[in-house]
Every structure is written in C-alpha cells, then in structure tokens.
Amino acid sequence: MKFPLFALSVIAAAAVFTSAAEAQNYPWCLRMNFGDEAVNCGFDSFEQCMASLSGGGASGYCIQNNTYKPPPAESSQSESAADTPAQPGVPIPRPKPR
C-alpha cells in the first residue's frame, strides 16, 4: 500500500512543478484534417508550411498565425566608441600656479 501512495505523490508533484510549455511563436500555421483538426504553428515561411503539407494524404492548408509576436529587435552594437558623443564627466580642478 505504501508504494502506490508514494508513486501517486511523485506523479502529482511532477505535474505541479513542471513548467508550462510555451506556445509556438512562428508566423505560419498548418491546419490539417484527419477527422479532427490538427494545428501546427511551427513554420517560418509559407513555403516551409506548404512543403510540410505535401504528401501528407490528408486535406489541409497554411494560414498566417494571428498570435505571432516577432522577437524584440536587438539593440545595435555596431556603433564604435568614436561614433558616440562623450558623456560629461566631473571636471578636474587645475593646479594653482606657484
């Protein structure tokens, strides 16, 4: 009786502490009909989606993913230090003449 209770608690803990799977973030989705509709939004281009559809034997089509959010643009690191203006600093006092 102890082992089934232990196994059940391990399964319950695994279900609670697993991280949620992130949604696929690609611009194109493949919708196929195998008796019920299956959706795969894992394609970068329409051509890639259509290539996956060919030869499947089931009816389907490619559509744009309406939940697609492009990744944030990376800041440009191409500017060199010479191209950027100098930041104002703390002035250094000049020594007094003797």
Secondary structure, DSSP 8 states (H G I E B T S, - for coil): -HHHHHHHHHHHHHHHHS--------SEEEEEESSSEEEEEEESSHHHHHHHHTT-SSEEEEEE-TT-------------TTTS--------------
